[in-house]
């Protein structure tokens, strides 16, 4: 069986390095392209150099060349960069895995439109554990739909630029789906001063930033006399990389369509 040819965007970053390591460890995958910003001092070096490998794949900023004959581009970058990659993938007919967060509604609509031309896995968190957590939160909210208050608490490293995290928002959406409402109609993102009593049916968010925390998420369902806490803690970016590479294999069977990690894990 032919190997899946992978292009990694932001290859010199922390996620890029985790993805590289995952590709090198999987005999079904082949590194096809390694992208970085044009001003990066790593441009022109072998992508496997830090792992003691001579892959023959040079780190480049030439997106068009990197996508030529590729199967999948994996992208954990920034929304503005992801939109550039999305257009390039459409033109090159290359499948796109998007782990970037912080998109606007308009940008999400562009991703959905592009999925009519290419296959896309779009998920704010590629972790297998978080994907299972999303399902558990929806089920819990559906059962505990009366008399329980829902709060989503998250913490990430000091360099994260968006808040709440994309994963926290996805968990909030799962809780809202369980309650049979839209998140936009019940979300509370900030509390300060004399806020009054907590309004029933709201889903609250609390955000913490500091240090090198990879990603902690807890959904609290607090009732009278008891509370349930569903928690996921990521200790390594490898969990996100392995999920994205699993998604790359999933896309072998799909040429068009918009998917998320629940599709990849057959949890729908």
C-alpha angles and dihedrals in degrees: 000000000000116000120247108252110225130200115195121206117208089017096173094054126092094266092042091056091048090051091049091053090049093050092050090051095051118076091199092062133070128195106236104164139010119200131194137157116288094246094053114124087220094068110123096021123117109267091227096051096106089052093049092251132131102211099163088231111119122206106251144170092213101110097179094053093045092054095048108118091351124139104206139012115207114205129188097157134105128307095251091051092044090057090055091049091048093056092046092050091051091052094046094040090236121150116245131216111194120195094158118121135201099062122159121234089256092053091049089053090053090053091051091049092049090054088072087068103033137018114261134184106201118181132147089219125028095192116124089216094052090048089056089046090056090057093046092050092052091049093046093050090049092054097038095046097133128056097002125108118214124215128174115207123187139174130191140168121289093256097063109115104195129065137228092028119248088246092053090051091049090051089050090052090051091052091048091050089053089052092046095241138106116259092227089063097052109026121119112192102174140028126187136151123354099352097163124225120332111269115234116248096027123128112216129204129206121188129198128182129189149116119352099317107157094204137312123185130179129177112201121200104190121191135164109295096358145043134197121215121195110193139182123184122188114206097177138029087228089086091062092044094051091049092051091049090050087053090052090058091047091057092060087085095048132067099176137015143081116265139169134200092276087064090047091052095041092240096138 
